[in-house]
Amino acid sequence: MNNYEDKFITVEEALSKIKSDDVIVSGLASAEPKELLSKLHIIADSVKNVTVTTCLPMIDAEYFGNPAYKNSFGMNGWFYTGPLRKAHKNGNISFIPNHLHLAAIKRLHHVKPNIYAGNATVPDKHGFVSLSLSNVYEKRMLEAADLVILEINPNLPRTLGDVEVHVNDVDYMINVDYEVPILPDVAPNEKDLQIGKFIAEKINDGDCLQLGIGGIPNAVAESLYGKKDIGIHTEMFTTGMMKLAKAGVITGKKKNFNKGKHVAAFALGTKELYDFIDDNPSIMIADGHWVNDPYIIGLNDNQVSINTTIEIDLTGQCASESIGSVQFSGTGGQADTAIGAQRSKNGRSFIALYSTAMVKNPETGEREEMSKIVTQLKQGAAVSLSRNDVDFVVTEYGIAALRGTNIKERVDRLIAIAHPKFREQLYKEALEAGIIYEM
C-alpha cells in the first residue's frame, strides 16, 4: 500500500491522540518531532502523567521547561542538554543511567512506549521514509510502540543504512517545513589545538575513528589533514568528519568490514553536513545497539576512540556526565567506544580534558582556577568510565598512558600532565589520602 495520503493529520489532531499516563518516546537531537513537542503543553488541561523519554533534546519546550505543566508532563532523559539541566529543578525530569548501545534494550525491558514520535523524510516512490538523522534507538522504539507519529519534513536529508520505514508501519504523519536544527561548528581554542595535536600524533594512516562532541574532538579532526585512508565507525557523524571526507582523508578503504562506508548511529552538525549526507551511499546510519556494541567496535583493527571528561581522579576514574551529584550530560557511548577500541587489534582509547577549569568559590562568589585532575572526585560524582577501562589520558600538558599500570604509576603519570601549579598539591593529597605511600 503506497497510498498514504489519508494518514496525514494536523498537529492538533496528533495531540488529541495522546492520553493520560501515555509513555512517549521522542527522536534524538535533530530527529525530534519539533512541532508536536513545541505544542504538547496545549493539552495540559486534559491529560495527567504523560511521560516523554528522549535523548539530547535540542528544543526548550514549554511542556517540560515550564513548571506550570509538571503535573501533566514528565521527562526522562538518556542524555541531558542545556534545556534539561535548566528545567531539572522543576521536579518532573529524571535521568536514565545507560550505556548508549543498551539504551533502547534496557528501557524496553522496563517500559513499553504507547507512542513513538519523531521526524522523517518525504516518502519515496516505494512508500519508504528515511528516519534521516538518527537511529540510536528510534527504529526499535518505533517498532515497539502502539502508535507511530512522524513529522514529514522535506528539509531532512535522506540517509541510508538501517533507517528505512514503510508508510504501512506509520499510523499518522504531519506535514512540516521547518529548518533542520544544527549544531554549530565550534572553533578549537589554543588548548584544544594542543590536545588535538597530541592525539593526532598517535593516529596512523588507515586507523578507524570515533570522535565525540566539542572543541577538543574538532581540534583532533583539524589535526588529521595529511593522514590517509582514515575509516569511520562512530556514534555520531560530525561536521569535522564531513570535511575530512571531502578532503579525501576519510575513505574507509582499510576497514575490516563496511569498507568505504562511514558508519554512525546519528548525525548532528551544520547544514553543510546535512547536504553532504543527503542520499550519500558512503554514509551508513545504523542501529545504535549494533554500532556502539563494544564487540562490534572491536572487530575493526586500529579502532581509535576519542572522548572527553569533566574530571578524572588520580586512579583513573572518569566523571564525564555529572558535576558532583548534579547531572550535566550523560554516559552516552563513552564506555561503549572506549572499551570497544581496546578490544580492537592495535586499538587505542583517549580521554581528553583541560588541566584546569575556572570554578566559582561558594564562599567568595569569585571564580578560581581548579585542577580537573583531582585526588578524589566530587562527592556524588557519577563514574562514566571505570578506571579499569581507561587507556590514554590527554591534557594540554601531554599524554598519560594508563593501560595496565598500577595505582602508583597512575598517580605519577596523571600528576605529570596536570597543571604545574597543582602538581605538588596533588602528590601531597595522594599521600594524605592513602592512595600512595612514600617508599
Helices and strands as residue ranges (DSSP letters): G 5-7, H 11-15, E 23-26, G 29-31, H 34-38, G 40-46, E 50-54, H 62-65, G 67-69, E 73-77, H 82-87, G 88-90, E 93-95, G 100-102, H 103-110, E 115-120, E 128-130, H 138-144, E 147-152, E 160-161, E 164-166, G 167-169, E 172-175, H 190-200, E 208-211, H 215-222, E 231-237, H 239-246, E 262-267, H 271-277, E 283-285, H 288-291, H 294-297, E 303-308, E 311-313, E 318-319, E 322-323, E 326-327, H 334-343, E 348-352, E 356-360, E 367-371, E 373-374, E 392-395, E 398-401, H 407-416, H 420-432
